[in-house]
Amino acid sequence: MQEFFSGTLGTIFYSIVIFVAGALIGTPLWNWTKNYLPWNKD
């Protein structure tokens, strides 16, 4: 039971870390990429 519990906590923690990292990195990366998309050219 202890092993299952720590494994579940580890999975949840890992998912949150990945989500936060993706949110922090993804937003400026997306804003930068949008400027170079062909349908956004003026």
BALOBA-1460 file (C-alpha; in Angstrom, 3 decimals):
// residues 42
<rec num="1" residu="m" x="0.000" y="0.000" z="0.000"/>
<rec num="2" residu="q" x="2.836" y="2.377" z="0.876"/>
<rec num="3" residu="e" x="4.478" y="1.741" z="-2.497"/>
<rec num="4" residu="f" x="1.247" y="2.457" z="-4.381"/>
<rec num="5" residu="f" x="0.698" y="5.658" z="-2.419"/>
<rec num="6" residu="s" x="4.192" y="7.042" z="-3.033"/>
<rec num="7" residu="g" x="3.975" y="6.067" z="-6.705"/>
<rec num="8" residu="t" x="0.681" y="7.916" z="-7.100"/>
<rec num="9" residu="l" x="2.044" y="11.011" z="-5.353"/>
<rec num="10" residu="g" x="5.123" y="10.887" z="-7.561"/>
<rec num="11" residu="t" x="3.006" y="10.707" z="-10.702"/>
<rec num="12" residu="i" x="0.829" y="13.648" z="-9.614"/>
<rec num="13" residu="f" x="3.880" y="15.705" z="-8.630"/>
<rec num="14" residu="y" x="5.615" y="14.924" z="-11.936"/>
<rec num="15" residu="s" x="2.510" y="15.894" z="-13.918"/>
<rec num="16" residu="i" x="2.241" y="19.233" z="-12.090"/>
<rec num="17" residu="v" x="5.934" y="20.006" z="-12.652"/>
<rec num="18" residu="i" x="5.632" y="19.232" z="-16.381"/>
<rec num="19" residu="f" x="2.440" y="21.290" z="-16.649"/>
<rec num="20" residu="v" x="3.954" y="24.325" z="-14.899"/>
<rec num="21" residu="a" x="7.155" y="24.102" z="-16.961"/>
<rec num="22" residu="g" x="5.115" y="23.815" z="-20.145"/>
<rec num="23" residu="a" x="2.979" y="26.805" z="-19.199"/>
<rec num="24" residu="l" x="6.022" y="28.952" z="-18.374"/>
<rec num="25" residu="i" x="7.978" y="27.965" z="-21.489"/>
<rec num="26" residu="g" x="5.051" y="27.525" z="-23.887"/>
<rec num="27" residu="t" x="3.516" y="30.996" z="-23.665"/>
<rec num="28" residu="p" x="6.546" y="33.074" z="-24.757"/>
<rec num="29" residu="l" x="7.492" y="30.371" z="-27.264"/>
<rec num="30" residu="w" x="3.996" y="30.473" z="-28.795"/>
<rec num="31" residu="n" x="3.992" y="34.292" z="-28.907"/>
<rec num="32" residu="w" x="7.367" y="34.235" z="-30.680"/>
<rec num="33" residu="t" x="6.260" y="31.509" z="-33.113"/>
<rec num="34" residu="k" x="3.023" y="33.345" z="-33.996"/>
<rec num="35" residu="n" x="5.048" y="36.205" z="-35.491"/>
<rec num="36" residu="y" x="6.608" y="33.840" z="-38.024"/>
<rec num="37" residu="l" x="3.467" y="32.022" z="-39.157"/>
<rec num="38" residu="p" x="2.772" y="32.655" z="-42.874"/>
<rec num="39" residu="w" x="-0.868" y="33.658" z="-42.341"/>
<rec num="40" residu="n" x="0.157" y="36.393" z="-39.858"/>
<rec num="41" residu="k" x="2.325" y="38.246" z="-42.369"/>
<rec num="42" residu="d" x="1.142" y="41.755" z="-43.158"/>
